[in-house]
Every structure is written in structure tokens, then in C-alpha cells.
Amino acid sequence: MLVGQAEWSEFRRLGDVQLFHVDLTSDAKREARAFRMLDPQEQDRWHRFRYERPRRGFALVRAALRSILSDRLGCDASRLLLQATRHGKPFAQVGGIRAPVSFNVSHSGKHDLIAVVDEGMVGVDVEAPIMRPDIDGVATLVFGPNEQAELSAARGRNKTRLFYTLWTLKEALIKAIGTGFAMDTSQFEIPSVMRQGALRCRYRLPQTADICWRLENCGNDHLAAAVAYECGAKSDG
């Protein structure tokens, strides 16, 4: 899709959350169009990237974000100021006022996902799954005891699939909250129903027990991906 000169496509709609995919493969013409959509500060930041891949990804994703958010907010993209909190959670301002929309971004390899919702917190994570020899070692650092046991018992592709399912769900949650890895992800576990293959569930994280989260495993055969978004502080699901 071509909107405001930034190419992106809707990946999936999950309730009130819209997910968009940005293709990060090399394309000089697309990158040039995207660069022209950046504001002066973003263009300056683009020039400071030392390597081509992160420079290209920055331009393509920022341009797509500007298109998506300006369309949703009904304003010109040039009025948007994109910023981030201390832990890196992004937010937008229009005319110096924080915009009434939540969004989150994740990229891996040639793929970027953007999650957008009008109300509540949202986090997204995407990973290009690869076989890796250090899965059990990483698990001891970021997963809880039940998750570690189930991962240790899994084999082959099932082990890789379970690892990335848990990883993306956990990262989507901590990105939604806005803490990033400042929160110890080994101190909470993904609900067993999702560890056993369910694609969605509601969940109350011990650290934010007053908030009901909707977890969605939205990956496919090529990508591991997950979204976490607020579904109401008083909803028990």
C-alpha cells in the first residue's frame, strides 16, 4: 500500500488494535521517498547511522509511522513529533500536545510490525525464528521455572517454536507496560494455555494486577509475533 509516499500494509486486526507490516528489504527508491517524509531532526539522525541496514529501517519505519498516525489522527504528517519515554516506549505529539493514540514498533531482519490502538497501552514484538544452540541458556535468564521445564523437554522445531512464542509474548508485555527489560521477565510466566498452543488469552501480570491484558500470538510460518494490549482494568476475561 502507498499512503503519503510510505509503503506499508495491514498485517492483521485484533479487536481495536491494528497491526501493520513494513517491508525492510533494500530498495533505494523506497528509502529516498521515506527520507523525504522525515522531519529535520529525523533526517539528522538518519545521517548519523553508520550502517546501511539500520539507516534504511529507520527511514522506512518512521515514514510509515508518520503516514499511519497522521491518517488516524486526521492531521498533516509534518505536525507530528515522535518521541520516546526513558525506557524507549514511543509516543506522538501534535502541536506540542500528546496525541490520543498508543503505538508500538518492533523489527527483525526484513520485517517490521507497527501496532496502533486509540485507547490503552499496547506492545508488539516480532522475531525471525532461527535455530539457535543457546536456547536453554537464554531460558534460564528470561523464563520462569515452568517455562524452562517445558522448553527443556521440547525438541527440534517444537523447541524453537516454543522459545520464540514465549519470547515474543513476554517482550510484547514489557513493551506495553513501558519498562522494557528493566522488568525481570523470569518473575512472571506466560499462561499455560498459551504455552500449550492457544493463540490468545486474557492475563493479569503480577506486577500490574489491576490491568487486564489481552495476549495474542499472531505469528505465521515465517515470523514469530505477539501483541499485548490493555483490555480494561475491571475486566476479568
C-alpha positions in Angstrom: 0.0 0.0 0.0 1.2 3.5 -0.7 0.0 6.2 1.7 1.7 9.5 1.9 4.6 8.1 0.0 5.4 5.4 2.6 4.7 1.8 1.7 3.2 -0.4 4.3 0.4 -3.0 4.5 -2.1 -4.0 7.1 -0.9 -7.2 8.7 -3.8 -8.1 11.0 -6.6 -6.5 13.0 -7.0 -7.7 16.6 -10.1 -6.1 18.2 -9.3 -2.4 18.4 -5.6 -3.0 17.6 -4.4 -2.6 14.0 -1.1 -4.3 13.0 0.8 -3.0 10.1 3.8 -4.6 8.3 6.7 -2.7 6.8 9.0 -4.4 4.3 12.6 -3.6 5.2 14.2 -5.1 2.2 16.7 -3.0 0.3 15.1 -0.6 -2.2 16.8 2.7 -2.9 13.7 4.4 -4.4 11.6 3.5 -1.4 14.2 4.7 1.0 14.5 8.0 -0.8 10.8 8.5 -0.7 10.7 7.7 3.0 13.7 10.0 3.8 11.7 13.0 2.3 8.9 12.3 4.8 11.2 12.6 7.8 11.4 15.9 9.8 14.7 17.7 10.1 15.7 16.0 13.4 14.9 12.6 12.0 16.9 13.3 8.8 19.8 14.4 11.0 19.5 11.1 13.0 19.4 9.2 9.7 22.7 10.7 8.7 24.3 9.5 11.9 23.7 5.8 11.3 27.0 4.2 10.4 25.5 1.2 8.6 23.1 0.8 5.8 20.6 -1.7 7.3 19.6 0.3 10.4 19.6 3.5 8.4 17.2 2.0 5.9 15.0 0.6 8.6 14.8 3.8 10.5 13.7 5.8 7.4 11.1 3.2 6.2 9.6 2.7 9.6 9.4 6.4 10.6 7.8 7.3 7.3 5.3 4.5 7.7 4.5 5.6 11.2 4.0 9.2 10.1 1.6 8.0 7.4 -0.4 5.7 9.7 -0.6 8.1 12.6 -1.4 11.2 10.6 -4.2 9.3 8.8 -5.6 8.1 12.2 -5.3 11.5 13.8 -6.5 13.5 10.8 -3.5 15.8 10.8 -0.7 16.5 8.4 2.4 14.3 9.0 4.6 17.3 9.3 2.8 18.3 12.5 3.7 15.0 14.2 6.6 14.9 16.7 7.6 11.3 17.5 9.4 10.8 20.9 10.1 8.1 23.4 10.0 7.7 27.2 13.0 6.9 29.4 12.6 3.2 28.7 12.1 3.7 25.0 8.3 3.4 24.7 7.3 5.7 21.7 4.6 8.3 21.8 3.5 11.1 19.4 2.7 14.8 19.9 0.7 17.1 17.7 1.2 20.8 18.2 3.0 20.1 21.5 0.1 18.0 22.9 0.4 14.3 23.4 -1.7 12.5 20.8 -4.7 10.3 21.9 -3.3 7.2 20.3 -0.9 4.4 21.5 1.5 2.6 19.3 4.5 0.3 19.4 7.1 -0.9 16.9 9.2 -4.0 16.5 11.6 -5.1 13.8 13.6 -8.2 13.0 15.5 -8.9 9.8 13.5 -7.7 6.8 10.3 -7.2 8.8 8.8 -4.5 11.0 5.4 -4.5 12.8 3.6 -1.4 14.0 0.7 -1.8 16.5 -1.7 1.1 16.9 -4.8 1.5 19.2 -6.8 4.5 20.1 -7.0 3.7 23.9 -4.9 1.8 26.4 -1.4 0.5 26.3 0.0 -1.8 23.6 3.2 -3.6 22.9 4.3 -5.7 19.9 7.3 -8.0 19.2 8.4 -9.7 16.0 11.2 -12.2 15.5 12.5 -14.1 12.5 12.9 -17.6 14.1 16.2 -19.3 13.7 17.6 -22.5 15.2 20.0 -21.4 17.9 22.2 -23.6 20.2 21.8 -21.4 23.3 18.1 -21.7 23.8 18.3 -23.4 27.2 21.0 -21.0 28.4 18.9 -18.0 27.4 15.8 -19.6 29.0 17.5 -19.6 32.5 17.8 -15.8 32.3 14.4 -14.8 30.9 11.9 -17.6 31.6 10.2 -18.9 34.7 10.7 -22.4 36.1 7.6 -24.0 34.3 8.6 -22.3 31.1 12.1 -23.6 31.4 11.0 -27.2 32.1 8.6 -27.2 29.1 11.3 -25.8 26.9 13.9 -28.3 28.1 11.5 -31.2 27.3 10.7 -29.9 23.8 12.8 -31.0 20.7 13.7 -29.7 17.3 11.3 -27.3 15.6 8.8 -27.6 18.5 11.6 -26.3 20.9 12.4 -23.3 18.5 8.7 -22.5 18.1 8.0 -22.6 21.9 11.1 -20.4 22.6 10.0 -17.7 20.2 6.4 -17.9 21.3 7.4 -17.2 24.9 10.0 -14.6 24.0 7.6 -12.5 21.8 4.7 -12.7 24.2 7.0 -11.6 27.1 8.6 -8.8 25.2 5.2 -7.6 23.9 4.0 -7.4 27.5 7.0 -5.4 28.9 6.9 -3.1 25.9 3.2 -2.5 26.5 3.9 -1.6 30.1 6.8 0.6 29.0 9.6 -0.8 31.2 11.4 -2.9 28.6 13.9 -5.3 30.0 14.2 -3.2 33.2 11.5 -5.7 34.3 12.8 -9.2 35.2 10.9 -11.4 32.7 11.8 -14.6 34.7 9.5 -13.3 37.5 6.3 -14.0 35.5 5.1 -16.8 33.2 3.0 -16.8 30.1 -0.3 -18.6 30.9 -0.1 -22.3 30.4 -3.0 -22.3 27.9 -0.8 -20.3 25.5 2.3 -22.4 26.2 0.1 -25.3 25.1 -0.8 -23.7 21.8 -3.7 -21.3 22.4 -3.5 -18.2 20.2 -5.0 -15.7 22.6 -6.0 -15.3 26.2 -6.5 -12.7 29.0 -3.9 -12.3 31.6 -3.2 -10.3 34.8 0.5 -9.7 35.2 1.5 -9.9 38.9 3.4 -6.6 38.6 0.3 -4.8 37.2 -2.5 -6.9 38.7 -5.1 -4.1 38.3 -4.8 -4.3 34.5 -6.3 -7.0 32.3 -4.1 -7.7 29.3 -5.1 -9.4 26.1 -2.3 -11.6 24.7 -2.3 -12.6 21.1 0.1 -14.9 19.3 -0.1 -13.6 15.8 2.8 -15.2 14.1 2.8 -17.3 11.0 5.1 -19.9 9.3 7.7 -17.2 8.6 7.5 -14.9 11.6 7.1 -15.2 15.4 5.0 -12.3 16.5 2.9 -11.3 19.5 0.8 -8.4 20.7 -0.2 -7.4 24.3 -2.8 -4.7 24.8 -4.9 -3.4 27.7 -8.4 -4.7 27.7 -9.8 -2.9 30.8 -8.7 -2.7 34.4 -12.0 -4.2 35.7 -12.4 -7.0 33.2 -11.8 -10.5 34.4 -11.9 -12.1 31.0 
